[in-house]
């Protein structure tokens, strides 16, 4: 990860709105009726080029491919790996359970296909990550951001969304996922991109997958997920890695979210140098103060969310600046990048939580807010 000694750099969590026609193709792929291969690959390549250019135009320094060719940040692996069939079903959200009528409406809106692991996991399409790499490389020839990153699902988040019905234990399932996904992680690193590992399992998993456990019991599970992840990342330098932590990219009560102060020490044991996390939404904005209590290791950077990724409100640049300055005054101005709470198109849908045009306006507001914060911090 590049550090800046002159200003706060801007980035985001990874996924960005897909063009409407591409979203339709991805939805068809997810439903089992894949589009014609050449037409799909051509459309994805063009979408990646467009999304990179738009990020640079919006003032984003560290860009991604917007996950344009992926059905979802976690479930995309089902199209690349063997062993997934049947149906896992949607996880029950413990926070919504306290509000049953609202929960019923929210469940009707959850239409993502989530198969289970019902056979041995191995690669069936090793070319997929190489296509991702080439698409981003081509796009970067036309645009010149400060740096580029690419996302990949962690073993823990795959295990969360795609339930194990084959391996003898959760530990065995995680170990196999780590061994297989290592190939994708290494390929992204070899391409010269920063690798972002998506790890909502470390926080979201608490209230979605293990609501009946105590926080202490869940932290042991999270620690095991980090151990499996570190094993898979063992050959990649920490400064070429970032980790995304979140409590679930959905508008909901979130009153059962595990506090950052409890999960942060576990997340900081992971190898990645940079930690991306939610810091803008009403449930977690106050947690900037946790960094006064939990010392950030000297070799770590943070990417707090300064944009809420579930609302169409456009944050005022002065609010963005205030959020960034708070973190910078605690951990140091050169150790903070501006980011979003989560992705703006976590799963490919015809309709997103945030309107596509508003997404870009929010990113532009973040860039302006980072400029304001930089003036204050480097004056």
N, C-alpha and C positions, 0 to 999 in steps of 0.2 A: 504494500500500500504506500502510495506517495504521501509524505508529510509536507505540509506547506508552512513555511516560516514567514509568509507574507499575508495570507488571508485564509479564511475558512472555505474549504472546498465543498462542493455540492455533489450529492449522489441521490440514490433512491434505493428501494428494496429489490427491484428486479422486473416484476411484471408490469406491463403497460398495455393500454387498450389495443386490441387487434382490430384491423379493419373489419367491417361487418361481413363482407363476403368470406374472409378468412375464418372468422368465428364460426360461420356456418359450416365450412369445411372441417374444422376441428371438432365441432359438435357431431358431425356425421362420422368422423373417425372414431370418436368415443362411443358412439352408439353401435359400432360394428359394421358400418358401411363406408369404408375408406374411400376418399376421393381418388381420382386418377393421379398416379404418382407424380408424373412429370408436371402436371398442372399445379399440384399442391406444392411441390418443391420450388417451382418458379415463383409462385405467389408468396411463399414464406421468404424467399431471398429478397424479393422486392419490398416486402413489409419490413424486414430487418434494416434495409438501407434507408427506408423512410423514417423508421423510428429512431435510428441513430442520429440522423440529420436533425430531426425535431428536438431531440434531447439537447444537442449542441446549441441549436437556435434558442432554446428555452433557458440556456445558461447553466446546464448541467455539466460538471467537470468530469465525473467518473460515470461512464455510461454503460448500458448493457444492451443485449439484443431484444430486450423487452419480453423475452420468452414467447416470441411470436409463433414459433413452430411447436409449442407444447400445449397439450390439452389442459394441464394444470401443473403447478410447481412440484407436486408430490406424486400424483397419479400417472404422470407421463411415463414413468418407468415400466408400466404394464405393457407398453407398446415396444419396449426395447429388450425386455427380459422374458424368459420362459417362467412357468410356474404359477401364473396368475389366471384364475378363472372363477366362475361362480360370482358371488356377490357378497361383499362385506356388510353392506347396509350403512346408512349414515349414523355417525356417532351421536348419542344423545347428549345434549348440552345441559349440564347440571344447573347452570345459571338460569336457563329458560324454564327448567322444571318447576321453579317457584312461581311461574306465571303461565299456567297451562293453556289458557286461551291464546295468548301471544305465541306460545311454543308451537301450537298446532299450525298457526299461520306461517311461522318461520320454517317449519319442516316442509311445508308444501313448496317453498321456494328453493329447497336444496335438491338439485337434480343431477349432481355429479356422479358418474359411474365409478364405483369402487369395488373392484373384484377382490377376492381373497387369494392368499397364497395357498394353492392346493396341489403343488408339485415342486420338484427340484428347481431352484433358481439358477439360471445361467444366462449368458448373452444369446439373443437371437438376432439382434441388429446392432452390430458394432459400428456400423457406418453412421448411425444417427448423430452421435456426438461430433463426429468429424464434419458432418453437414452443418451442424450448429457453428462449429469453429470457422469453417470456410465462409459461411454467410456473414459472420461478424467481421472477419478479416476483410472481406470485400467492402463491407459498409464503411470500415474505418479508413479505407483508401480515399473515400470521398469527404469524410469528416475527420477532424483532428481534435478529439477531446484530450484532456489531461491523461486519462487512463481508462481502461475498459475492464469490466468484470463479467463473469458468467455464473449463473446459479446452477446448483445441483441439489437434489434431495438428500438429506441425511439418512443414514440407516434407521434412526429412531423415528423420523416422521413417516418413512415408508411403512414401518411396522405399525405405526399408529393408524394410518388410513387403510392399509391393505392387510387385513387380519390374517394371522397365521393359523392355517388348518393342516399344515404338512409337517413342520419340523417339531421335534420332540419337546422343545421348550422355547420360551421367548429368547433366552440367551443364545440358543443355537440358531434361531432365525436371524437375530441381530448380527451374529458372527458371519453368517453366510452373506447377508446383505452388505456388510462392510467389505468382505473380500471381493465381491463382484463389483460394487460401486466404486471401489478403488480405481478400477480401470478408467472410468469416466472422469473421476477427479484428476487423475494423473494426466489424462489427455488434455483437459482444459488448462492445466498448469503448463504443460509442454508447449501449448499454443501461445503462451506468453500473457495470458489473461490472469487477472486476480480471480480466484475461485471463491464464490460465496456459497457456503453451506447453509441451507435452510433448515432450521431446528425449532419449529414451533412445538415439537414434542416436549421440549424442556420446560415449557410454561403452559401452553394450551393443553397438553396431555393431562395435566393435573385435574382439571374440572371436566374434561371430555372423556378421558379413558379410565381415570382412576378416582372417581369422585368419592368412593367409599373409604379410601385410605386416608391416613393422617398426612400432613405435610411432610413430616419426618420420614414416613414410609415412602412417599412419592420421591423425595430427594434421593433416596437410594436407587430408585429406578432411573431417574435423570442422570445420576452419576454413572450408571452402567451404560447409558446411551452415549455419554461423553467418552467413556473408555473405548467403546466400539468405534466411535468416530475418530478418536485420536489414532487408533490403530490403522484405520483406512487412510489417514492423512500423513502417515509417518514419513513419507518421502517428499513432502512439499514444505518448503520453508514457511515459517509462521507469518512472515511479512508479505506473503503472496496469498494470504487467506483472510476471509472475513466470515463471521457467523451471524445469522439473523435469528433473533429470539423474539417470539411474540405469543400473545394469549389468544390468538384466533382473529382473523381479519373479517369480523362480522359485527354488524350493529346489533348489540344485545346488552343485557344487564351487566355482565362481567363482574358481578359482585362476589363471585366465587373464585376469581383469579388469584393464584398464589402470588404473594407480594414479591416485588423485585428484590428486596433485601434478603429474602430467603433463597431465591433461585440464583441470584447473581454470583455467589461464591462458586457454585457448581459450574455455571456457564464460563467463568473465568479460568477454569481448569482446562478448557478446550484449547487446542493448539492455535487456532486463528488469532492473529494479532488484533484485528478490529472486531468490535461487537456492535451490531446493529440491533436496536430495540425500540419499542413503542414509547414515545415520550410526549405525544401531542393530544391524545384523546382524553376525555374527561375522567377516565378511570386510572390513568397512569401518568398524567402530566406532573403530578405532585412529586413523583418519585425521583426527580433530579437530585433531591436532597439525600438520597441513599448514597450517593458518591462522596458525601461528607463522612458517612459511617463506614463504608466498605472501600478501602483504598484500592484504587486502580493500579495494577502492577505497572512498573515503569516501562515495560515493553508493549503495553496495550494502547489501542486507540478506541474511541467510541464514536458511533454514528447514531445519535438519538433521533428519533422521529420528531420532526417539527411540523409535519403535515399529517392530518388525520386522513387515512385512506378509505374511510367509510362514509364520508359526508361531502355534500356538494357546497358547503361553505368554503369560500376561498380565504385562507388565512391572510391577515394583514401583514405586510412585510415587517412592520415594527414589532408585531407579536413574534414572528419568526426570529427576529434579531434578539428580542428579550430572552426567548428560550435558549438560543445558542450561547448568549453571554452568560447565562446562569451556569451552564455546564462548563464553559471555558474558565470561568472564575474558580471553579472547584478543581478541575483536572488539568488545566493548562490549555491555552488557546491553540497550540500546535497539535493537540491530541483529540481535536473535535472536528468531525465532518458533519454537514447538514444532510439529513435523510428524511425518509417518509416512514410512517408507522409500519406499513406493510406494502404489499404490491397493490397496484390500482386495478389489476385484472388477474387476480389469483387463479381463477379458472376461466377458460374460454367460454363465454356466454354471449348470446346475441345482445343481452343487456347487462351492463356493469352497474355496480353500486354507485360509482361516481361517473357522471357523464364524461365522455372522452374529451370534449372541448374544455370542460372545467378542469380535468386532470392537468392539461397543459397550462392553464391559467394558474393553478396551484403551484406547479413546478416553477413557473416564472416568478411567482410571489416568493418562493423559497430562495431563488437565486438573488432577488433584490434584498431579501432579509439577510442573507449571508453577507452581502456587500455592506449593509448597514452595520451588522455586527462586527465585521472586519475593521471598518473605520473606527469603531469604538474601542476595539481591543488592541489595535496597532497605532493608536494616535500618539 
